[in-house]
Amino acid sequence: MLKRYDPLDEYLDYEHIRSYFELPQRCLASHLVEALGLDEEELEAALKRTFNVCCHMGIDIHQHFRQVYVADEQGMRTDWLMSDFGSYLLLINGQTSNPHVARAQVYFLRKPLNHD
């Protein structure tokens, strides 16, 4: 069965895509990996836990995480561009057995909340 054309669907798709590109994505996951001394396996596990949190809390993953392609000396690879909130979620879902992750988690726990 063919779906009937609905201009509202097209507009909503356009709005979703437009808002996706306007979000402030600021940090690459690879930068966080380097700063915290994570390996690919730890990153994948933290991303999986972070995405599960987003799904259970009704947080739109696309607002805070965008898969991108990055070219470097090794060639083309995938990375994640993250918002500040996405970076924070990834950090708090990291393995606390990594001393850098544990230290960063304590830092954010002690940081005063901004009630703007």
Secondary structure, 3 states (H helix, E strand, C coil): CCCCCCHHHHHHHHHHHHHHHHCCCCEEHHHHHHHHCCCHHHHHHHHHHHHHHHHHHCCCHHHHEEEEEEEECCEEEEEEEECHHHHHHHHHCCCCCCHHHHHHHHHHHHCCCCCC
